[in-house]
Amino acid sequence: MKAVRYHSYGNSDVLVYEDADRPEAGAGQVVVQVAGTAFNLLDAAIRAGLLQQVFPVRLPHIPNHDVAGVITEVGADVSGWSVGDAVVGFLPPTAAGAAAEYVAAPAEALAAAPRTGELADASALPSVGLAAWQALFEHADLKPGQSVLIDGAGGAVGGYAVQLAEQAGATVTATASARSHDRIRSYGADRIIDYTATPIAQAVAGERFDVVLHLAPTSPDLTPTSPEETAQLVALVADGGAFVSTTTPGPEDAGRGVRTVRVFTRSDPAQLAELVTRVDAGDLKIDVAERRPLADLAAVHDQAAAGRLPGKTILTPA
């Protein structure tokens, strides 16, 4: 089969589109014929060798942990899945990934794919959709009637977070650049702040929020938000509220009863199935900015490093 692999850590030029052995299903696994796989900055950081202590991979490594496709083989000790089932999943980042024509996936990491839309596009849902769900409902404990500031709503996680928070009955203030305003408004945001025009603290002067969700994209090398910027966001949390971040953690003791939580997204097929249900019901929209052939993955990494990706990018095998 064709796959993109890297045989050493390094820049995007270590990514090679080449022949690789087609995987077989081990115990507890299924083989999925990949329809689409989404690019994530985490994949680029692992490839660059920045996270070797956290996500050690065996070289050569096939990247990409988000997948959508069709099961072609079922291994031993697997129940509930059959050949021909369309699935989506958030795969272990340290295992061989979905930047290939086929991937061996843990059966327990999968959920049935949405019945609506293109199957390949469904790969834009798993890890980022789960990040939004877990941030809002597990960590922030968002309730109807509460106010939430979603910083970085124009990104992939942010788009799902706006939709989920609105559906939960929260009042949603979102920060996004002008190019994302129409999309974020269509998701139900009550107010949108163009952070490129007005600093957030100035735009919401005098206000505080029950939840501040910090999703503003870090740079491709995972440079964190500065302590000063983080402190300004924590100051916008109401007494007894929550500052939840997928990027830079807040202080351990923020005072005023404010909880600070750093989100580390985990694969959860039950939660993923709930997200799929909402997609099929028309309540949750999957946004895909562009679709590229798998052979373009190195170029996608370059565009991401330069900040030129137009949004969520899907790679499709030939």
N, C-alpha and C positions, 0 to 999 in steps of 0.2 A: 504494500500500500504506500501511498504518498503521505508524508508527514513533514512538519517543521520541527527541527530539533536543534539543540545547541550542545556541543561537545565540551565546551568550557564556558565559564562565566566571562562576561565582557559586554561590549557595546552591541548594538543591533546587528552588526555584521557577523556575529557568531551564530545567528539564526540561519539555518540551512534548510531549504526545501528539498527533500531527498526521499529515497526509498527506505522503508523501515519494515520490520517484520509485523505482520498483522497479528494483533493480540488474540489470545484465547481466553475463554472465561474460566477463571479459577473458582474455587468454592466460594459461594456468596456473591459471585459477580455475574454480570451479563455483559455481552459485547454489544455496543451501540454503533450503528452506522451513522456517522455524524452528518447531520443536515446543516448545522450551524454552530459556531462557537463565538462567544463574545470576548473582545479584548478588555482587559482590566489592568490598571496601573500596577496592581500587585504582581501580575505576571512579569511585567517589565522590571520591577524591583528585584524579584527573585533571579531573573536572567542576568541582571547586572552584578549579582553576588552580594547585594546589600543586606540580605536577610538570611545568610547561611546558618546562623545560630538558631533562628526561629523556624525556617522552612528549608532544611537540608534536602537536596534532591540528588538522585543518582544520575550521573552523566553517562551517556548522552540523555538529555531530558526533553520530553515533549511538553510544551507549556499549555496553558489555557484550562481553567477549572470550571467554566460554565459551558454546558452542552445541551443541545436539543437534537434528537435523532430517533432512530427506530431500532429496536432490539433485533439482533440477528442470531444471537446464541445465548442460551441460558445455562449457567453453571450449576454444579451440585449445591444442594442446601438452599436453593432459591425458590420461594413460593410467591405467588401473586403476580408474576410477570410471565409473558409468553412472547415467542418470536412474533414480530409484527407490531408489537405495542409501541406507540409513540410516547417518548418520555422526555423530561427535562431534569437537570440535576446540577448541584453544586458539588463538584468532585474534590477530593483531597488535593490541595495545591502541591503536595510533595510527590504525588503519584504521577504516572504518565498521563498527560492531559489530552484535551480534545482537539488540539491543532493537528488533526490527522483525519484520514478517511474513516478510521474505526478506533474506538477506545474501549478498554475493559473497565467497567464502572462498578463500584459497590452497589448491589441492588438496593440496599437500605438507604442510599443517598438520592434515590430517584422518586419522581412523582409523574403521574400521567400528564402529558403535554396538553396545552390548551387545544380545544377543538376548533377555535376560531383563529384566523390569521395564518401567516406563513409559519411552518414549523421551524425553519431556521431562525426567524425573528424571536422565537420563544427563548432562545439562549440568552437574550438580553434581560431575562427575568430573574434567574435563580439567586446569585450571590447578592446583587444590589437590592432586589426586592426583599430578600431576607434581612439585609442590613437595615432597611427602612422599618420593617415590621418589628424587629427585635429592639431597635433603638427607641421607637415610640411606645411600644406596649409592654415590653419586658423591663426596660431600663428606666424610661421616663414615666411609665404608668399613666399614660395620657388618658384623660377622662373627658366625657362630653361637657361642653361649656367652658373648658379651659382655653387659655391662649397659648399659642406656640409660635416661636420665631424659628424658621428653618433657614439657616445660613448656608448658602450654596445650593439653592433649590433648582438651579438650572442644570445640575449634574444628574447622573443616572439615579443615584440613591435619592437625591432631592426630589426628583419628579415623582417617584413612588411615595415618598414621605408626604408630599403635599396632598396627593390623592387620598392616602390612608388617613391622614389627620383630618381632612375635610369630611370624609365619610364617618369618622368617629365623633363628629359633632364639635370639633375644636374650631376656634377662630384662628385662621392661619395668616401670618405675615411671612412673606418669602423674600429672600434676597436673590437677585439674579441680574445678569447683564441684559441689555436691551434685546439681544437676539433671542432670548428665551421667554420674554414677557408674554407673548401670545399663547405659547404652549402652557406656561405655568398658570396663566389666567384661566385657560380652558380646563385645568385640573381643579379649579375651585378655590384658589387662593383669594383671601379677602383683601389683601393689600400686597403690592410688590414694590420692593425698594431696589433701585438701580444703584448698587454699591459702587459702581464705577463713576457715578456722578456725585453721590453724597455719602459720606461716611455713615455707617450703620448707626453708631451711637448718636450722631447728630440727627439722623432721620427719625429716630424714635425717642428723642429727648424727652425725659420725664415719664417714660413708660417702662413697665417691667412685665415679664411674661412668666407664666407658670412653668413653661418648658422652653429652653433654648437648645436647639439641635444644631450642632456645628458640623457641617458637611463640606464646608468650603474646600475645594480641591487643593491638596498639597501639590508641590512640584513633583515631577516624575522621579526625583531622587529622594522623595518623601521628606523634604525639609519641612519641619513643623511650623505652625503659626507661632509668631513671636510671643513671649510671655506678656508683653504689653497688649497685643491684640486679643489674646485669650482673656486677660483680666477685664478688658472692656466688655467682652461678651458675657462673662460670668456676672458682671455688675448689672446686666440687664435681666437677670433671673429674679423673680419675686421671692420674698421671704418664704422658705419652706419648699421652694420649687426645685427644678432639676436642670443641670447643665450636662448634656449628653453629647459626646463627641466621637466620631469615627476616625478623627485625625489626631489633634493635639489634646492631651488630657488637661482638665482643669486642676486647680490646687486641691490637695487632699482635704484641707479644711478651708472652705470658702466663706464660712461664717453665715449668719442669718438663717441657719437651718437649711442651706442650699446643699443638695446632693450633687456630686460631680462623678460622672461615670464615663469610662472609656469603653467603647463597643468593640468587641472582637467577634465578628460574625461567624456563626457556626452553621453547618449544613443541617437542616431540619425538614425532612420530607413532609411532615404533617402541616407545618406552616406553609411550605411551598405549595402543597395541594390547596390550601385555603386561598393563596394568591391566584392560583390557576382558576379556581372557581370564580373569583371576582373578575378575572379576565374574560372568561366565557360568558359571564352575566353582563358584560359591558361596563362594569364598574371600575375596572382598572385598565388603563391604556399602556401598552408597551410601545415605547418610542425608540425607533432605530433611525439614526442619522444617515448611515451609509452601509452598503453591503459590498464586501471586497472578496476576491478570490483568496483562498488560503495562502497561495504563493506570495501574496502581498504583505504577509505578517511583519516582516522586517521593516518595510516602509511604514506600516502603521505604528510600529514602535518609534520610528524616527519622528513621525508627525506628532505623536504624543509627547515626546521629549521636547519638541519645539513649541508645544502648546497650540498646534494647528489642527487637531482632530475636531471635526464639526459636531461631534456628539458620540453617542453610543455606536460603536462599529462592530459589525458582524462579519466573520470570516466564514466562507463556504468552500468545502472541497470541490474539486472539479467534477 
